[in-house]
Amino acid sequence: MQKQEKEQAQASELKVSARRAMTRRTTWVWAGRAILAAIVIGGWQWFTTEGWVDKFFFGQPSEIWNSLVKLFTEGTAFGTIWENLWVTMQEAIYGFLLGTLVGVVLGILLGSNKYLSEVVGPYIRIVNSIPRIVLGSIFIVAFGLGVFPKVLLAAVLVFFVVFFNAFQGVREVDQNLVGNVRVLGASPLQVAIHVTIPSAMTWIIASLHTAFGFAIIGALVAEVLGAQQGIGLIISQAQGTFDPNTVFACMVIIAVITLGAEYLIALLEHTLLKWRPPNRSEAQAI
């Protein structure tokens, strides 16, 4: 009895020690991030103030802050910053959802069917080789300056990221496991739902971290090519008036939105992959 209590006490002490080590590491990581940001922003401000770097071309942190304040207080020629941000986010979110859905479905379908993969694969590679800005121009010419062409371009960028990961994830599924499930009488749909998709989910979720950033890029590029509202249009106008501070201010806004989306995707990953054994970095934190 005393031996069991002693072992439990040792295990408890190890857990407490591991948590403290993890807390210290997290603190040092955030401190390093803060120091790096201070060095970059402070050096940028210093160099432009001293004239070593021309702030007319590269902007200045203090002026970027003023541009941010102006955007949120005075708005733009195309409406308030919130209206423009909402337009861009709509385009990015719809494109992200559409591209993810099509990418997952086609990735799983082609990854599971070798014949379809050999037939359709070359055409997917051909489309993937087309410069995205060319596709954006085609979409705007065909569908106008509304939201739809921006959604399409964002969806195309997301599609290829998700598709290739889903395709590879399906190819990595243990074929012995698939064979055993089929022997037990599972239908192709049941194999896909209970074996293929869960096994490929790690690959699919990993692609989403990158995919949302591509959705934002697709929406912004399409807005720069032609739009009535949106953050990309504000950036395009600022470029035309040689206003780098507003360009950087818009980049800051997009960066904050992207970091928020990354956090939500990480929560989704944690929820959907609870069944997965912890990887090396996660195991060290236990």
Buried (B, 14 or more C-beta within 10 A) or exposed (E): EEEEEEEEEEEEEEEEEEEEEEEEEEEEEEEEEEEEEEEEEEEBBEBBEEEEBEBEEEBBBBBBBBBBEBBBEEBBEBBBBEEBBBBBBBBBBBBBBBBBBBBBEBBBBBBBBEEEBEEBEEEBEEEEEEEBEEBBBBBBEEBEBEBBBBBBBBBBBBBBBBBBBBBBBBBEBEEEEBEEBBEEEBEEEBBBEEBBBBBBBBBBBBBBBBBBBBBBBBBBBBBBBBBEBBBBBBBBBBEEEEBBBBBBBBBBBBEEBBEEBBEEBEEEBEEBBEEBEEEEEEEEEE
